[in-house]
Amino acid sequence: MPFITRNHKHQIVAIFNTMQENGQEELPANSKEVIDFLESDELSEYSNHLLNQSDSNFIRVLEDVIDILLEKHIFLLTDLPDAAQQKLLKRKQIRKEHTQSILSGEDDNIF
């Protein structure tokens, strides 16, 4: 039986295979509520959110791997297509500027 999390309106917002800190209510897998949730747009939005978050984290891992490969001279930046080179250089510049602004305290009031 799946474990669920509900929002303040008592609607299902997440389903887990095992008991979670925020998912302790158990419902039969064939319950109308569970089936309705699995067929709803909320699940799709939640999945998209998780994928986007995962993509962002994975992109950072790929950047680190590329940096290591470049440092070890396993391949050169120029081995990549021009578009890929430009994207990598742009991200590296943005990350450098972001890191500098964090260290200088310039973005303390962003949020």
Secondary structure, 3 states (H helix, E strand, C coil): CCEEEECCCCCEEEEECCCECCECEECCCCCHHHHHHHCCHHHHHHHHHHHHHHHHHHHHHHHHHHHHHHHCCCCCHHHCCHHHHHHHHHHHHHHHHHHHHHHHCCCCCCC
